[in-house]
């Protein structure tokens, strides 16, 4: 099935539908039609024009493909199509927040390469079976391959673990350059910090509070919402390319109050590795 290329987005202005280049903001195609549901047309153009379907929106999609096939691309692998669906959603949402045109271009080149090859990222998961729904979510993610071995593995892009497991790793950098802590405390759910283990020491964690709390099903689903976005930004190298990303847990952790569900960011002190204290 043919899909609109990642750099193009479908927009609506009054009665006109447009296909716009998200880099130059140039309108490459515009058309006015009646009795067409915009969101349904958008879904078809983004995720696949079916040659056998006769809906009005699908027929229009086929006409657009015939008019300018250079705007579209076909992926044979289901894995690539699944990746495109996820990447497309985030790309459209994040586009207004890129800091520059160069940042968008760099991201699109990287993302398209990931989609073309069907590449997935290797995530080592050491959650002590405390987050079964999070583990299931990661296993179903189109851009993640989960690894559960508790020994260092080759080619790990990121490690996700409980605070206890991360604190026990020695040396932690032998597992992964990046580690992300997940924790269920008595009063809060905590995601982060995301630590570059080649630059920073592992901070002191509240391991006792983690051991005495049990997470509920719906709380795990809430964590999954935050976790997918954090993983996407990290693995697709978006952190330094966007504005308004203060929530990203590099020197802080995302916390959710378990009672009132209020979210907040809590700073975490990270000490650089090989820190030398001089006494005068």
N, C-alpha and C positions, 0 to 999 in steps of 0.2 A: 504493500500500500504506500501511496505517496503522501508525504507530510510537508508542511511548510518548513523551510529551512529555519534554523534557530535564530538567525539574525533578523528575521522578519516577524512582525506582530500585526494582528488584526485589530483595527480600531473602528469606532463608530462615531460619527459626528452628524447630528441631526438625522436625516434620512439616508446619509451616505455611509457605505462601508468602505474601509481603506486597508490596504496592506502597506505597512510602513517599515522602513529600514530603521532599526533601533539604534544604529550607530550614527547615521547622518540625519535621522528624523525625516528623510525624504519619503514622500508618498510614491510608491512605485506602481500602484494600481488603485483605482477608485471606481466604485460602481454603485448604482442605485437600483434596488430591487424591492418588490412588494411580496408580502406573505412569506417572508423569510425570518426565522427566529435567529437573532444574532448569536446568542450563546451556543445554540446547537450548531450553527455554521462554523463558529470558531472552534468548537470541539472537533468537528470533522476535519477541518483544514489542519489543525494542530496535530491531531493524533492518528489520522489516516483516512484517506478518501477511498471508500469501498466501491469497487467497480460493479458490484452486484446489487447495491442498494438503490432504490428509486425515490427516496425522499427528495423534497424540493431542495433542501440544503445540500444533500450529496450530489444532486445533479448540477447545482451551481458550482460546487467544489470541482467537479470534473471539467466544467467549462473554464474555470480559472486555470486549471492545470494545462488544458489545451492551449489557452491563450498565451501563457508564459511559463513553460515547464522549467525554466532556469530558477524560478523561485522555490521549487520543490525538490525533495530528495526522497529516495526510497531505501528503506532498510529491510534487508532480508531476515536478519536475526531478530528473534523475539526479544532477546536480551537488550539489543540496541534500541528497539521500540519502547521497551519499558523504561530504559534510561532516559530516552528523549522525553517521555511523558513527565517524568519527575523534573528533569533539568529545565524543560520548557516552563513549567509552573513557577519555579524559583527565578528563572531568568526574567520573565515578564514582571514579577513582583519586585525584584531587586533593581531593575533597569534605572529607575529615577534616582537611585541612591549611589550610583557609581561616581567616583570623584573626578573622572576624566574620560574622554573618548578613548584614549590609549588603554585605560583600565578595562573598558568594555571589550575592546578588540582582543586584548590579551586573554581575557576570560573566555570569550567565544571560541578562540582558536583552541584553547585547552579543552573546553567542554565538548566541542565537536570531535576532537580526537578521542576523547573518552567514549563518546557515543559510537563513533565509527568502529572502534576496536572492541566495543563491549567490555572495556576494562572495568574491573571492580577493585575496590580497596580492601586490603586485609586488616581486619579488626580483631585483635586478641581480646577475648572477653573473660574476665576473672571476677565474677560477681557472686561467687559462693552460693549459687542457686537462690539468692535472695530477691532477684528481680526476674522471675520467669517470663513475664509478659514483655519486658524490655528485651530479653534474649530472643523471644519469638519475633518481635518487631524487627530486630536487627537481621535475623535470618531471612526475613521476607523482603528486606530492602534491596532494590535493584542495583545499588552501587556498593554493596558491602558483602564481603565474604567473612563469616565468623570463624575464629579459631579458638578452641577451648583448652588447649594444652597449657598447663601451668608452668612450663619450662620455656626459656627463650626460643623464639622461632625466627626464621629468616623472612625478610621482606614484609615486616609488619608496619603498616602505615600509622596505626594508633592503637593504644591499649586502653580499654575501659575496665575499671576495677573498683571494688569497694575501697574505702579508705584504709581498711586493715590490710588488704592484699597489697596495695601499693606501698604502704609503709614497710612491709616485710621484704620487699624486693631489694636485693643487694648483689651487684649494682643495678639500679633501676634502668639505666641507659642500655643495658644489655638486652632488655626486653623491647623497648621502642623509644624513638626520639621523643614522641609525644605520648603523654598519659592523661586520662581524664577520669576524675573520681566521681562516683555516684554514691549517695548516702541517704538512708532514711533514719533521721533522728527522731526523738520522742515528739518534738514539736514542729519539725520542719523537714522538708525534702530538699536535698542539696545536689546541685550539678556543678562540678568544677572543684578546684581550678583545673584548667587545661595547662599542663606544665611541659615546657621544653626541657627535657631531662639532661640535655648537654649543657645547658646554661644555668639551671636553677636546682637547688636542693629541694627535696620533698618537704613540705611544711609540716608542722605538728597538727595532726588530725584529732578529732573528737571520737576516738575509736570506741570508748566505753558507751557513749550515747548511741552509737551505731549498732552495737551488739544487743541493746535492750529494746529495740523497736522493730516492729513488723509492718511492712508496707501493705496497703490494700490495693485491690485490682484497679480501681478507678484512679488511684494515685499514680500507678505505673503508667497508665495511659497519658496522664498529664505530663509525666517526665518524657515520654516518647515524643510529644509535640515539640518540646524544647530541644531534645537530643537530636532529632533529625536535622533541624536547622543549624545547630552547632556543628554537626558532622559535615553538612553540606558546605558551610562556609570554610571550615578547616580543610577539608579534603580537596575542594575546588579552588583553594588559594585565594579566597575572596576577602579575607580580613583587612588587608591593607589597600583594598580597592574600593571600599565603600565608606559612606558617611553613616552616622547614627548607628554605630555598632557597639555602643558603650556596654550593652548587655553581655557581649561576648566574654566568656570567663577566662581571660588570660591572667589577670592579677586579682581576680575576685571569683566568687562562686554565686551562681543563681540559686536563690532560696525561695521556697514556697511555704508559707505558713499552713500547716495541715488543718487548722481549725477554720480560719477565715479565707484561706486560699489566696491571701495577699502575696504578691510576688515582690521581691526586693533583691538588691545586689549587696553582697557583703565582701568587703576588701579582705584579701589574704596576703600576708607578708611573705614574699618569696626572697630568699637569700641567694645571691649568685654563688655558683660553684667556685671553689678555690679562693673563697673570701679570706683575706688576710687582715687581721686586726693588729694595728700598730699601737704600741703603748709608749707614750712619750713621758 
